[in-house]
Amino acid sequence: MAQAVEEWYKQMPIITRSYLTAAIVTTIGCSLEIISPYKLYLNPKLVVKQYQVWRLVTNFLYFRKMDLDFLFHMFFLARYCKLLEENSFRGRTADFFYMLLFGATVLTGIVLVGGMIPYVSESFAKIIFLSNSLTFMMVYVWSKQNPYIHMSFLGLFTFTAAYLPWVLLGFSVLVGASAWGDLLGMIAGHAYYFLEGVYPRMTGRRPLKTPAVIKALFADEPVVVARPANVRFAAPPVDEVPPNQ
């Protein structure tokens, strides 16, 4: 059993493995009171006035207390982060890292701006950890890139992956959890999907081109896929798409 878990962990791509490890270590450290959550949460005043810039990163690593909700988010992180990195971003680790950086920046910006808007500032002031939102963003992006995959929710009903974010959002509401984190993740995910997928098709320009400095951090080998000559590929019909593994 331990060997199987170790093999599963080693087979994870680098970004997924690093993020999952950092999240688990941080959350366990806080649960054992080795690390204080007060040193990790997003506090703009401390970032600007006391130069505690690490908070811009650490607030994405802490997933609150270790309960069923924590296990759910670790599952989503391990599954959908891995699926994106291995499939959609295969051979493009730098682009995947840039997607996460973009999402983290958008989420932080939304919280900071929302905290200055009357009537909603109190709600945004309560959002001090954005780890759940970043995980939900990855789920949203994956669902947009794989909209026809059939899925099942707890064996109760089936649906296509395009509706996965809405199903999870509804589940959060049903169990009494705050929907703000999921909604923010959906906003950040849709912003990335539009700028990376829709806008380039409309204008021929790609505004989210990964900077060279980030590409230099990752030594990806190009992925070459052999295709027969004079063959056109099209998206398969819904009923021909294999069910989710």
Residue pairs with C-beta under 8 A, 6 or more apart in sequence:
9 17
12 20
12 78
12 82
13 82
13 85
13 86
13 93
14 93
15 81
15 85
15 93
15 96
15 97
15 100
16 77
16 78
16 81
16 82
16 85
19 77
19 81
19 100
20 74
20 77
20 78
20 81
22 61
23 61
23 62
23 63
23 74
23 77
23 131
24 74
26 35
26 40
26 58
26 61
26 62
27 61
27 62
27 63
27 64
27 66
27 70
28 66
29 35
30 36
30 37
30 40
30 62
31 65
31 66
37 62
39 58
40 55
40 58
40 59
40 61
40 62
40 129
41 55
41 58
41 59
41 62
41 128
41 129
42 55
42 56
42 59
42 108
42 111
42 127
42 128
42 129
42 130
43 52
43 55
43 128
44 112
44 115
46 52
46 55
47 53
47 55
47 56
56 104
56 108
59 128
59 129
59 130
59 131
60 104
60 129
60 130
60 131
60 134
61 131
62 129
62 131
63 69
63 70
63 73
63 74
63 129
63 131
63 132
64 70
64 129
69 177
73 131
73 132
73 135
76 135
76 136
76 138
76 139
77 135
77 138
80 135
80 138
80 139
80 142
81 135
81 138
83 142
84 96
84 99
84 138
84 141
84 142
84 145
85 93
85 96
88 141
88 142
88 145
89 95
89 96
89 99
90 223
91 220
91 221
91 222
91 223
92 220
93 218
93 220
94 210
94 214
94 215
94 217
94 218
94 220
95 210
97 214
97 217
97 218
98 208
98 210
98 211
98 214
99 141
99 192
99 196
99 208
100 134
100 138
101 214
102 188
102 191
102 192
102 208
103 134
103 137
103 138
103 188
103 189
103 192
104 130
104 134
106 187
106 188
106 191
106 192
107 130
107 133
107 134
107 137
107 184
107 185
107 188
108 130
110 124
110 184
110 187
110 188
111 124
111 127
111 130
111 184
114 120
114 121
114 123
114 124
115 121
115 124
115 125
117 124
123 180
126 180
127 180
127 181
127 184
130 181
130 184
132 181
132 182
132 185
133 181
133 182
133 184
133 185
133 188
134 185
134 188
135 185
136 165
136 168
136 181
136 182
136 184
136 185
136 186
136 189
137 185
137 186
137 188
137 189
137 192
138 189
139 164
139 165
139 168
139 185
139 189
140 165
140 185
140 186
140 188
140 189
140 190
140 193
141 189
141 192
141 193
142 161
142 164
143 161
143 162
143 163
143 164
143 165
144 162
144 189
144 190
144 193
144 197
146 161
147 160
147 161
147 162
148 160
148 161
148 162
148 235
148 236
148 238
148 241
149 160
149 161
149 241
149 242
149 243
149 244
150 158
150 159
150 160
150 161
150 241
150 243
150 244
151 158
151 159
151 160
151 161
151 164
151 243
151 244
152 158
152 159
152 244
153 159
153 167
153 171
159 167
160 238
161 244
165 182
165 185
165 186
165 189
168 182
169 179
169 182
169 183
169 186
172 178
172 179
172 182
173 179
192 208
195 207
195 208
196 206
196 208
199 205
199 206
199 207
200 206
200 207
227 233
